Amino acid sequence: MDDVRCNDDFLSLLHRIEHHDATGIRCPIIHVKDMREGKIGLAVGEGTLDWKTILAAAKPLPLQNYAVETGAHAGDVMEKLRLSEVYLRDLSL
């Protein structure tokens, strides 16, 4: 699943996935990516998405992993991934 455009649609989709037995939807991995003012190359938490709300809504789902995408330039990828990990761990969800 790749959804970065708006929290409300994403939360609606998470609700449908939570009830996947009825809908047939399967989603073991959520692809997380943040953005701000159309800019890419950000760590999760550097943009405008409400990750605390999104990840709290995702918590009851049968997820196996989160896949972080930064869109950063080659020289920045590892640092952006490190910052994303720190941010996500600090949310304590």
DOTORBA-30905 format. One record per atom (N, C-alpha, C, O, CB): x, y negated, z; residue in three letters; residue number from 1. Coordinates in nm, 4 decimals, always signed. Glycine has a CB too. Layout:
! residues N
> X;Y;Z;ALA;NUM .
...
! end
This chain:
! residues 93
> +0.0849;+0.1155;+0.0000;MET;1 .
> +0.0000;+0.0000;+0.0000;MET;1 .
> +0.0897;-0.1221;+0.0000;MET;1 .
> +0.1845;-0.1295;+0.0782;MET;1 .
> -0.0967;+0.0004;+0.1208;MET;1 .
> +0.0615;-0.2166;-0.0856;ASP;2 .
> +0.1394;-0.3404;-0.0941;ASP;2 .
> +0.0421;-0.4553;-0.0878;ASP;2 .
> -0.0262;-0.4832;-0.1864;ASP;2 .
> +0.2261;-0.3465;-0.2246;ASP;2 .
> +0.0336;-0.5229;+0.0252;ASP;3 .
> -0.0572;-0.6353;+0.0368;ASP;3 .
> +0.0110;-0.7471;+0.1128;ASP;3 .
> +0.0429;-0.7334;+0.2309;ASP;3 .
> -0.1880;-0.5939;+0.1061;ASP;3 .
> +0.0329;-0.8575;+0.0441;VAL;4 .
> +0.1012;-0.9704;+0.1054;VAL;4 .
> +0.0181;-1.0970;+0.0927;VAL;4 .
> +0.0546;-1.2004;+0.1487;VAL;4 .
> +0.2385;-0.9908;+0.0421;VAL;4 .
> -0.0916;-1.0911;+0.0210;ARG;5 .
> -0.1601;-1.2133;-0.0171;ARG;5 .
> -0.2496;-1.2725;+0.0908;ARG;5 .
> -0.2527;-1.3946;+0.1061;ARG;5 .
> -0.2405;-1.1878;-0.1371;ARG;5 .
> -0.3215;-1.1920;+0.1649;CYS;6 .
> -0.4007;-1.2535;+0.2719;CYS;6 .
> -0.4367;-1.1515;+0.3776;CYS;6 .
> -0.4645;-1.0353;+0.3479;CYS;6 .
> -0.5278;-1.3173;+0.2155;CYS;6 .
> -0.4356;-1.1971;+0.5012;ASN;7 .
> -0.4607;-1.1097;+0.6149;ASN;7 .
> -0.6001;-1.0497;+0.6132;ASN;7 .
> -0.6156;-0.9321;+0.6460;ASN;7 .
> -0.4404;-1.1852;+0.7426;ASN;7 .
> -0.7033;-1.1268;+0.5756;ASP;8 .
> -0.8406;-1.0779;+0.5848;ASP;8 .
> -0.8650;-0.9584;+0.4946;ASP;8 .
> -0.9243;-0.8599;+0.5388;ASP;8 .
> -0.9375;-1.1882;+0.5501;ASP;8 .
> -0.8210;-0.9640;+0.3694;ASP;9 .
> -0.8391;-0.8502;+0.2796;ASP;9 .
> -0.7604;-0.7299;+0.3291;ASP;9 .
> -0.8075;-0.6166;+0.3204;ASP;9 .
> -0.7962;-0.8866;+0.1368;ASP;9 .
> -0.6418;-0.7540;+0.3806;PHE;10 .
> -0.5572;-0.6469;+0.4305;PHE;10 .
> -0.6228;-0.5801;+0.5506;PHE;10 .
> -0.6236;-0.4574;+0.5606;PHE;10 .
> -0.4181;-0.7004;+0.4678;PHE;10 .
> -0.6777;-0.6595;+0.6413;LEU;11 .
> -0.7426;-0.6025;+0.7593;LEU;11 .
> -0.8660;-0.5216;+0.7199;LEU;11 .
> -0.8946;-0.4187;+0.7811;LEU;11 .
> -0.7814;-0.7135;+0.8580;LEU;11 .
> -0.9390;-0.5672;+0.6186;SER;12 .
> -1.0533;-0.4919;+0.5682;SER;12 .
> -1.0077;-0.3575;+0.5115;SER;12 .
> -1.0713;-0.2547;+0.5352;SER;12 .
> -1.1283;-0.5729;+0.4608;SER;12 .
> -0.8984;-0.3587;+0.4372;LEU;13 .
> -0.8448;-0.2344;+0.3818;LEU;13 .
> -0.7982;-0.1410;+0.4933;LEU;13 .
> -0.8207;-0.0203;+0.4857;LEU;13 .
> -0.7287;-0.2640;+0.2855;LEU;13 .
> -0.7340;-0.1948;+0.5962;LEU;14 .
> -0.6917;-0.1109;+0.7085;LEU;14 .
> -0.8120;-0.0444;+0.7742;LEU;14 .
> -0.8053;+0.0723;+0.8128;LEU;14 .
> -0.6140;-0.1941;+0.8120;LEU;14 .
> -0.9211;-0.1177;+0.7868;HIS;15 .
> -1.0415;-0.0604;+0.8471;HIS;15 .
> -1.0927;+0.0570;+0.7631;HIS;15 .
> -1.1333;+0.1596;+0.8176;HIS;15 .
> -1.1514;-0.1683;+0.8615;HIS;15 .
> -1.0906;+0.0417;+0.6302;ARG;16 .
> -1.1340;+0.1508;+0.5431;ARG;16 .
> -1.0406;+0.2708;+0.5557;ARG;16 .
> -1.0860;+0.3853;+0.5547;ARG;16 .
> -1.1402;+0.1037;+0.3971;ARG;16 .
> -0.9110;+0.2452;+0.5675;ILE;17 .
> -0.8148;+0.3550;+0.5818;ILE;17 .
> -0.8351;+0.4267;+0.7144;ILE;17 .
> -0.8227;+0.5489;+0.7219;ILE;17 .
> -0.6704;+0.3026;+0.5713;ILE;17 .
> -0.8663;+0.3504;+0.8193;GLU;18 .
> -0.8885;+0.4109;+0.9506;GLU;18 .
> -1.0010;+0.5143;+0.9431;GLU;18 .
> -0.9999;+0.6140;+1.0152;GLU;18 .
> -0.9220;+0.3023;+1.0557;GLU;18 .
> -1.0957;+0.4897;+0.8572;HIS;19 .
> -1.2088;+0.5818;+0.8407;HIS;19 .
> -1.1900;+0.6644;+0.7139;HIS;19 .
> -1.2847;+0.6877;+0.6388;HIS;19 .
> -1.3433;+0.5041;+0.8354;HIS;19 .
> -1.0670;+0.7080;+0.6915;HIS;20 .
> -1.0301;+0.7743;+0.5664;HIS;20 .
> -1.1034;+0.9051;+0.5412;HIS;20 .
> -1.1184;+0.9447;+0.4256;HIS;20 .
> -0.8839;+0.8002;+0.5655;HIS;20 .
> -1.1490;+0.9725;+0.6441;ASP;21 .
> -1.2208;+1.0977;+0.6202;ASP;21 .
> -1.3480;+1.0717;+0.5399;ASP;21 .
> -1.3887;+1.1537;+0.4576;ASP;21 .
> -1.2551;+1.1669;+0.7538;ASP;21 .
> -1.4092;+0.9580;+0.5645;ALA;22 .
> -1.5323;+0.9245;+0.4926;ALA;22 .
> -1.5029;+0.8681;+0.3537;ALA;22 .
> -1.5810;+0.8889;+0.2608;ALA;22 .
> -1.6146;+0.8240;+0.5730;ALA;22 .
> -1.3911;+0.7970;+0.3386;THR;23 .
> -1.3626;+0.7292;+0.2118;THR;23 .
> -1.2682;+0.8074;+0.1216;THR;23 .
> -1.2614;+0.7803;+0.0017;THR;23 .
> -1.3040;+0.5938;+0.2387;THR;23 .
> -1.1950;+0.9044;+0.1772;GLY;24 .
> -1.0981;+0.9792;+0.0975;GLY;24 .
> -0.9657;+0.9074;+0.0786;GLY;24 .
> -0.8797;+0.9554;+0.0048;GLY;24 .
> -1.1563;+1.0096;-0.0357;GLY;24 .
> -0.9478;+0.7936;+0.1437;ILE;25 .
> -0.8235;+0.7152;+0.1297;ILE;25 .
> -0.7153;+0.7769;+0.2175;ILE;25 .
> -0.7404;+0.8124;+0.3326;ILE;25 .
> -0.8464;+0.5650;+0.1685;ILE;25 .
> -0.5961;+0.7891;+0.1628;ARG;26 .
> -0.4799;+0.8361;+0.2394;ARG;26 .
> -0.3698;+0.7321;+0.2252;ARG;26 .
> -0.3429;+0.6848;+0.1148;ARG;26 .
> -0.4310;+0.9779;+0.1901;ARG;26 .
> -0.3073;+0.6969;+0.3339;CYS;27 .
> -0.2039;+0.5941;+0.3292;CYS;27 .
> -0.1038;+0.6181;+0.4421;CYS;27 .
> -0.1189;+0.5609;+0.5500;CYS;27 .
> -0.2663;+0.4520;+0.3399;CYS;27 .
> -0.0010;+0.7021;+0.4196;PRO;28 .
> +0.0934;+0.7322;+0.5270;PRO;28 .
> +0.1978;+0.6229;+0.5508;PRO;28 .
> +0.2642;+0.6229;+0.6544;PRO;28 .
> +0.1631;+0.8608;+0.4968;PRO;28 .
> +0.2132;+0.5300;+0.4561;ILE;29 .
> +0.3161;+0.4259;+0.4669;ILE;29 .
> +0.2563;+0.2898;+0.4333;ILE;29 .
> +0.1835;+0.2764;+0.3349;ILE;29 .
> +0.4359;+0.4567;+0.3733;ILE;29 .
> +0.2865;+0.1893;+0.5143;ILE;30 .
> +0.2479;+0.0518;+0.4826;ILE;30 .
> +0.3733;-0.0231;+0.4393;ILE;30 .
> +0.4759;-0.0203;+0.5072;ILE;30 .
> +0.1792;-0.0187;+0.6054;ILE;30 .
> +0.3630;-0.0888;+0.3274;HIS;31 .
> +0.4707;-0.1688;+0.2687;HIS;31 .
> +0.4546;-0.3103;+0.3228;HIS;31 .
> +0.3554;-0.3767;+0.2926;HIS;31 .
> +0.4668;-0.1661;+0.1097;HIS;31 .
> +0.5509;-0.3580;+0.4024;VAL;32 .
> +0.5404;-0.4906;+0.4627;VAL;32 .
> +0.6382;-0.5869;+0.3970;VAL;32 .
> +0.7544;-0.5540;+0.3729;VAL;32 .
> +0.5663;-0.4836;+0.6139;VAL;32 .
> +0.5886;-0.7055;+0.3689;LYS;33 .
> +0.6667;-0.8082;+0.3016;LYS;33 .
> +0.6072;-0.9421;+0.3419;LYS;33 .
> +0.4852;-0.9582;+0.3412;LYS;33 .
> +0.6665;-0.7892;+0.1450;LYS;33 .
> +0.6899;-1.0365;+0.3764;ASP;34 .
> +0.6406;-1.1670;+0.4192;ASP;34 .
> +0.6684;-1.2709;+0.3121;ASP;34 .
> +0.7555;-1.2518;+0.2273;ASP;34 .
> +0.7048;-1.2087;+0.5523;ASP;34 .
> +0.5948;-1.3802;+0.3161;MET;35 .
> +0.6202;-1.4898;+0.2231;MET;35 .
> +0.5771;-1.6219;+0.2856;MET;35 .
> +0.4992;-1.6258;+0.3808;MET;35 .
> +0.5464;-1.4665;+0.0894;MET;35 .
> +0.6294;-1.7279;+0.2299;ARG;36 .
> +0.5972;-1.8628;+0.2772;ARG;36 .
> +0.6100;-1.9564;+0.1575;ARG;36 .
> +0.7132;-1.9600;+0.0904;ARG;36 .
> +0.6920;-1.9078;+0.3964;ARG;36 .
> +0.5041;-2.0316;+0.1320;GLU;37 .
> +0.5059;-2.1312;+0.0246;GLU;37 .
> +0.5572;-2.0724;-0.1071;GLU;37 .
> +0.6321;-2.1378;-0.1797;GLU;37 .
> +0.5923;-2.2503;+0.0653;GLU;37 .
> +0.5169;-1.9495;-0.1372;GLY;38 .
> +0.5582;-1.8853;-0.2610;GLY;38 .
> +0.7027;-1.8403;-0.2639;GLY;38 .
> +0.7494;-1.7917;-0.3669;GLY;38 .
> +0.5350;-1.9768;-0.3728;GLY;38 .
> +0.7755;-1.8550;-0.1533;LYS;39 .
> +0.9162;-1.8141;-0.1491;LYS;39 .
> +0.9262;-1.6671;-0.1143;LYS;39 .
> +0.8486;-1.6154;-0.0340;LYS;39 .
> +0.9954;-1.8987;-0.0474;LYS;39 .
> +1.0228;-1.6001;-0.1756;ILE;40 .
> +1.0502;-1.4613;-0.1434;ILE;40 .
> +1.1902;-1.4536;-0.0826;ILE;40 .
> +1.2582;-1.5552;-0.0686;ILE;40 .
> +1.0378;-1.3699;-0.2701;ILE;40 .
> +1.2313;-1.3353;-0.0477;GLY;41 .
> +1.3636;-1.3187;+0.0125;GLY;41 .
> +1.3629;-1.3459;+0.1613;GLY;41 .
> +1.4660;-1.3799;+0.2193;GLY;41 .
> +1.4629;-1.4095;-0.0547;GLY;41 .
> +1.2464;-1.3309;+0.2236;LEU;42 .
> +1.2329;-1.3583;+0.3664;LEU;42 .
> +1.2335;-1.2290;+0.4469;LEU;42 .
> +1.1909;-1.1239;+0.3990;LEU;42 .
> +1.1044;-1.4371;+0.3940;LEU;42 .
> +1.2815;-1.2386;+0.5673;ALA;43 .
> +1.2657;-1.1280;+0.6622;ALA;43 .
> +1.1208;-1.1282;+0.7096;ALA;43 .
> +1.0555;-1.2326;+0.7088;ALA;43 .
> +1.3657;-1.1408;+0.7838;ALA;43 .
> +1.0701;-1.0121;+0.7510;VAL;44 .
> +0.9377;-1.0064;+0.8114;VAL;44 .
> +0.9414;-1.0942;+0.9362;VAL;44 .
> +1.0302;-1.0801;+1.0203;VAL;44 .
> +0.8955;-0.8581;+0.8457;VAL;44 .
> +0.8444;-1.1847;+0.9474;GLY;45 .
> +0.8401;-1.2784;+1.0588;GLY;45 .
> +0.8863;-1.4178;+1.0216;GLY;45 .
> +0.8625;-1.5123;+1.0968;GLY;45 .
> +0.9235;-1.2271;+1.1710;GLY;45 .
> +0.9514;-1.4330;+0.9081;GLU;46 .
> +0.9953;-1.5656;+0.8627;GLU;46 .
> +0.8881;-1.6351;+0.7788;GLU;46 .
> +0.9009;-1.7534;+0.7473;GLU;46 .
> +1.1246;-1.5534;+0.7816;GLU;46 .
> +0.7845;-1.5630;+0.7432;GLY;47 .
> +0.6798;-1.6182;+0.6589;GLY;47 .
> +0.5563;-1.6544;+0.7382;GLY;47 .
> +0.5639;-1.6846;+0.8574;GLY;47 .
> +0.6438;-1.5208;+0.5504;GLY;47 .
> +0.4420;-1.6512;+0.6708;THR;48 .
> +0.3185;-1.7004;+0.7315;THR;48 .
> +0.2183;-1.5917;+0.7681;THR;48 .
> +0.1131;-1.6230;+0.8239;THR;48 .
> +0.2536;-1.7962;+0.6391;THR;48 .
> +0.2471;-1.4656;+0.7389;LEU;49 .
> +0.1515;-1.3605;+0.7716;LEU;49 .
> +0.1481;-1.3332;+0.9218;LEU;49 .
> +0.2503;-1.3409;+0.9900;LEU;49 .
> +0.1857;-1.2326;+0.6958;LEU;49 .
> +0.0301;-1.3016;+0.9714;ASP;50 .
> +0.0085;-1.2755;+1.1139;ASP;50 .
> +0.0372;-1.1278;+1.1418;ASP;50 .
> -0.0546;-1.0460;+1.1482;ASP;50 .
> -0.1376;-1.3133;+1.1568;ASP;50 .
> +0.1644;-1.0951;+1.1582;TRP;51 .
> +0.2060;-0.9552;+1.1732;TRP;51 .
> +0.1536;-0.8918;+1.2999;TRP;51 .
> +0.1260;-0.7719;+1.3009;TRP;51 .
> +0.3556;-0.9454;+1.1711;TRP;51 .
> +0.1389;-0.9672;+1.4059;LYS;52 .
> +0.0882;-0.9086;+1.5298;LYS;52 .
> -0.0537;-0.8545;+1.5081;LYS;52 .
> -0.0858;-0.7442;+1.5523;LYS;52 .
> +0.0897;-1.0135;+1.6443;LYS;52 .
> -0.1372;-0.9320;+1.4406;THR;53 .
> -0.2741;-0.8887;+1.4123;THR;53 .
> -0.2759;-0.7724;+1.3133;THR;53 .
> -0.3480;-0.6745;+1.3327;THR;53 .
> -0.3565;-1.0058;+1.3574;THR;53 .
> -0.1965;-0.7839;+1.2075;ILE;54 .
> -0.1925;-0.6796;+1.1051;ILE;54 .
> -0.1457;-0.5473;+1.1634;ILE;54 .
> -0.2084;-0.4439;+1.1405;ILE;54 .
> -0.1010;-0.7213;+0.9899;ILE;54 .
> -0.0369;-0.5492;+1.2381;LEU;55 .
> +0.0180;-0.4239;+1.2911;LEU;55 .
> -0.0659;-0.3670;+1.4040;LEU;55 .
> -0.0709;-0.2453;+1.4221;LEU;55 .
> +0.1596;-0.4455;+1.3396;LEU;55 .
> -0.1325;-0.4540;+1.4810;ALA;56 .
> -0.2239;-0.4041;+1.5840;ALA;56 .
> -0.3412;-0.3312;+1.5179;ALA;56 .
> -0.3870;-0.2284;+1.5678;ALA;56 .
> -0.2755;-0.5209;+1.6736;ALA;56 .
> -0.3894;-0.3851;+1.4052;ALA;57 .
> -0.4988;-0.3201;+1.3321;ALA;57 .
> -0.4531;-0.1879;+1.2714;ALA;57 .
> -0.5327;-0.0951;+1.2575;ALA;57 .
> -0.5525;-0.4128;+1.2218;ALA;57 .
> -0.3256;-0.1791;+1.2354;ALA;58 .
> -0.2719;-0.0579;+1.1729;ALA;58 .
> -0.2386;+0.0508;+1.2753;ALA;58 .
> -0.2239;+0.1676;+1.2394;ALA;58 .
> -0.1474;-0.0919;+1.0925;ALA;58 .
> -0.2270;+0.0131;+1.4006;LYS;59 .
> -0.1808;+0.1073;+1.5033;LYS;59 .
> -0.2625;+0.2371;+1.5117;LYS;59 .
> -0.2028;+0.3437;+1.5270;LYS;59 .
> -0.1835;+0.0395;+1.6369;LYS;59 .
> -0.3955;+0.2332;+1.5026;PRO;60 .
> -0.4703;+0.3600;+1.5139;PRO;60 .
> -0.4648;+0.4474;+1.3883;PRO;60 .
> -0.5175;+0.5587;+1.3884;PRO;60 .
> -0.6143;+0.3302;+1.5461;PRO;60 .
> -0.4028;+0.3992;+1.2834;LEU;61 .
> -0.3978;+0.4754;+1.1588;LEU;61 .
> -0.2944;+0.5872;+1.1665;LEU;61 .
> -0.1996;+0.5795;+1.2447;LEU;61 .
> -0.3663;+0.3830;+1.0412;LEU;61 .
> -0.3127;+0.6903;+1.0857;PRO;62 .
> -0.2167;+0.8017;+1.0846;PRO;62 .
> -0.0942;+0.7687;+0.9984;PRO;62 .
> -0.0636;+0.8399;+0.9029;PRO;62 .
> -0.2846;+0.9304;+1.0326;PRO;62 .
> -0.0250;+0.6604;+1.0332;LEU;63 .
> +0.0918;+0.6169;+0.9556;LEU;63 .
> +0.2147;+0.6967;+0.9938;LEU;63 .
> +0.2309;+0.7394;+1.1081;LEU;63 .
> +0.1181;+0.4675;+0.9763;LEU;63 .
> +0.3004;+0.7155;+0.8957;GLN;64 .
> +0.4278;+0.7815;+0.9214;GLN;64 .
> +0.5411;+0.6798;+0.9289;GLN;64 .
> +0.6362;+0.6981;+1.0048;GLN;64 .
> +0.4570;+0.8854;+0.8129;GLN;64 .
> +0.5313;+0.5730;+0.8505;ASN;65 .
> +0.6381;+0.4725;+0.8438;ASN;65 .
> +0.5870;+0.3401;+0.7934;ASN;65 .
> +0.4774;+0.3297;+0.7383;ASN;65 .
> +0.7507;+0.5205;+0.7549;ASN;65 .
> +0.6693;+0.2387;+0.8138;TYR;66 .
> +0.6530;+0.1088;+0.7499;TYR;66 .
> +0.7697;+0.0936;+0.6541;TYR;66 .
> +0.8830;+0.1265;+0.6894;TYR;66 .
> +0.6475;-0.0093;+0.8553;TYR;66 .
> +0.7446;+0.0449;+0.5345;ALA;67 .
> +0.8507;+0.0191;+0.4375;ALA;67 .
> +0.8659;-0.1319;+0.4263;ALA;67 .
> +0.7739;-0.2001;+0.3812;ALA;67 .
> +0.8192;+0.0845;+0.2974;ALA;67 .
> +0.9809;-0.1849;+0.4667;VAL;68 .
> +1.0052;-0.3286;+0.4635;VAL;68 .
> +1.0687;-0.3673;+0.3308;VAL;68 .
> +1.1683;-0.3086;+0.2886;VAL;68 .
> +1.0951;-0.3718;+0.5811;VAL;68 .
> +1.0099;-0.4666;+0.2662;GLU;69 .
> +1.0688;-0.5246;+0.1461;GLU;69 .
> +1.0963;-0.6713;+0.1746;GLU;69 .
> +1.0100;-0.7419;+0.2268;GLU;69 .
> +0.9752;-0.5072;+0.0215;GLU;69 .
> +1.2156;-0.7171;+0.1406;THR;70 .
> +1.2467;-0.8582;+0.1612;THR;70 .
> +1.2507;-0.9358;+0.0312;THR;70 .
> +1.2242;-1.0560;+0.0310;THR;70 .
> +1.3785;-0.8724;+0.2324;THR;70 .
> +1.2830;-0.8710;-0.0788;GLY;71 .
> +1.2982;-0.9428;-0.2043;GLY;71 .
> +1.4216;-1.0312;-0.2038;GLY;71 .
> +1.4367;-1.1184;-0.2894;GLY;71 .
> +1.1753;-1.0259;-0.2321;GLY;71 .
> +1.5091;-1.0087;-0.1079;ALA;72 .
> +1.6288;-1.0925;-0.0924;ALA;72 .
> +1.7332;-1.0572;-0.1979;ALA;72 .
> +1.7315;-0.9490;-0.2565;ALA;72 .
> +1.6888;-1.0763;+0.0489;ALA;72 .
> +1.8229;-1.1509;-0.2199;HIS;73 .
> +1.9354;-1.1263;-0.3098;HIS;73 .
> +2.0244;-1.0177;-0.2503;HIS;73 .
> +2.0251;-0.9958;-0.1291;HIS;73 .
> +2.0166;-1.2566;-0.3347;HIS;73 .
> +2.0988;-0.9508;-0.3365;ALA;74 .
> +2.1793;-0.8350;-0.2955;ALA;74 .
> +2.2651;-0.8635;-0.1730;ALA;74 .
> +2.2748;-0.7779;-0.0851;ALA;74 .
> +2.2681;-0.7908;-0.4097;ALA;74 .
> +2.3268;-0.9787;-0.1641;GLY;75 .
> +2.4145;-1.0102;-0.0516;GLY;75 .
> +2.3408;-1.0357;+0.0786;GLY;75 .
> +2.4024;-1.0348;+0.1852;GLY;75 .
> +2.4969;-1.1291;-0.0846;GLY;75 .
> +2.2090;-1.0586;+0.0720;ASP;76 .
> +2.1300;-1.0924;+0.1907;ASP;76 .
> +2.0418;-0.9787;+0.2414;ASP;76 .
> +1.9855;-0.9881;+0.3505;ASP;76 .
> +2.0441;-1.2108;+0.1611;ASP;76 .
> +2.0295;-0.8720;+0.1640;VAL;77 .
> +1.9318;-0.7670;+0.1946;VAL;77 .
> +1.9518;-0.7079;+0.3339;VAL;77 .
> +1.8562;-0.7004;+0.4111;VAL;77 .
> +1.9403;-0.6565;+0.0907;VAL;77 .
> +2.0709;-0.6666;+0.3671;MET;78 .
> +2.0928;-0.5994;+0.4959;MET;78 .
> +2.0648;-0.6921;+0.6141;MET;78 .
> +2.0107;-0.6485;+0.7157;MET;78 .
> +2.2362;-0.5472;+0.5044;MET;78 .
> +2.1011;-0.8183;+0.6012;GLU;79 .
> +2.0730;-0.9136;+0.7098;GLU;79 .
> +1.9226;-0.9361;+0.7234;GLU;79 .
> +1.8714;-0.9436;+0.8351;GLU;79 .
> +2.1452;-1.0485;+0.6842;GLU;79 .
> +1.8519;-0.9469;+0.6124;LYS;80 .
> +1.7068;-0.9663;+0.6180;LYS;80 .
> +1.6381;-0.8421;+0.6755;LYS;80 .
> +1.5408;-0.8541;+0.7501;LYS;80 .
> +1.6510;-0.9980;+0.4774;LYS;80 .
> +1.6874;-0.7248;+0.6418;LEU;81 .
> +1.6318;-0.6025;+0.6997;LEU;81 .
> +1.6586;-0.5963;+0.8496;LEU;81 .
> +1.5721;-0.5543;+0.9265;LEU;81 .
> +1.6905;-0.4786;+0.6305;LEU;81 .
> +1.7784;-0.6380;+0.8917;ARG;82 .
> +1.8113;-0.6402;+1.0350;ARG;82 .
> +1.7189;-0.7365;+1.1090;ARG;82 .
> +1.6666;-0.7032;+1.2154;ARG;82 .
> +1.9595;-0.6808;+1.0567;ARG;82 .
> +1.6988;-0.8557;+1.0530;LEU;83 .
> +1.6108;-0.9546;+1.1153;LEU;83 .
> +1.4666;-0.9037;+1.1200;LEU;83 .
> +1.3954;-0.9271;+1.2176;LEU;83 .
> +1.6175;-1.0880;+1.0389;LEU;83 .
> +1.4245;-0.8349;+1.0153;SER;84 .
> +1.2898;-0.7776;+1.0129;SER;84 .
> +1.2738;-0.6740;+1.1231;SER;84 .
> +1.1719;-0.6717;+1.1922;SER;84 .
> +1.2602;-0.7144;+0.8759;SER;84 .
> +1.3738;-0.5884;+1.1396;GLU;85 .
> +1.3676;-0.4864;+1.2438;GLU;85 .
> +1.3593;-0.5501;+1.3827;GLU;85 .
> +1.2785;-0.5081;+1.4656;GLU;85 .
> +1.4898;-0.3942;+1.2352;GLU;85 .
> +1.4413;-0.6497;+1.4076;VAL;86 .
> +1.4390;-0.7183;+1.5374;VAL;86 .
> +1.3013;-0.7796;+1.5621;VAL;86 .
> +1.2448;-0.7647;+1.6704;VAL;86 .
> +1.5486;-0.8280;+1.5436;VAL;86 .
> +1.2479;-0.8479;+1.4619;TYR;87 .
> +1.1168;-0.9113;+1.4761;TYR;87 .
> +1.0089;-0.8063;+1.5052;TYR;87 .
> +0.9293;-0.8230;+1.5976;TYR;87 .
> +1.0812;-0.9908;+1.3484;TYR;87 .
> +1.0062;-0.6991;+1.4270;LEU;88 .
> +0.9033;-0.5971;+1.4450;LEU;88 .
> +0.9150;-0.5274;+1.5805;LEU;88 .
> +0.8137;-0.4981;+1.6441;LEU;88 .
> +0.9118;-0.4944;+1.3332;LEU;88 .
> +1.0362;-0.5013;+1.6242;ARG;89 .
> +1.0544;-0.4390;+1.7575;ARG;89 .
> +1.0112;-0.5336;+1.8690;ARG;89 .
> +0.9550;-0.4901;+1.9695;ARG;89 .
> +1.2020;-0.3979;+1.7786;ARG;89 .
> +1.0374;-0.6636;+1.8510;ASP;90 .
> +0.9998;-0.7618;+1.9541;ASP;90 .
> +0.8488;-0.7806;+1.9681;ASP;90 .
> +0.8014;-0.8311;+2.0698;ASP;90 .
> +1.0635;-0.8951;+1.9229;ASP;90 .
> +0.7739;-0.7403;+1.8666;LEU;91 .
> +0.6277;-0.7511;+1.8767;LEU;91 .
> +0.5719;-0.6562;+1.9821;LEU;91 .
> +0.4629;-0.6789;+2.0346;LEU;91 .
> +0.5626;-0.7222;+1.7411;LEU;91 .
> +0.6458;-0.5502;+2.0131;SER;92 .
> +0.6081;-0.4532;+2.1175;SER;92 .
> +0.4656;-0.4004;+2.1003;SER;92 .
> +0.3867;-0.3999;+2.1948;SER;92 .
> +0.6218;-0.5171;+2.2550;SER;92 .
> +0.4348;-0.3571;+1.9816;LEU;93 .
> +0.2998;-0.3024;+1.9584;LEU;93 .
> +0.2993;-0.1524;+1.9734;LEU;93 .
> +0.1949;-0.0891;+1.9576;LEU;93 .
> +0.2484;-0.3405;+1.8193;LEU;93 .
! end
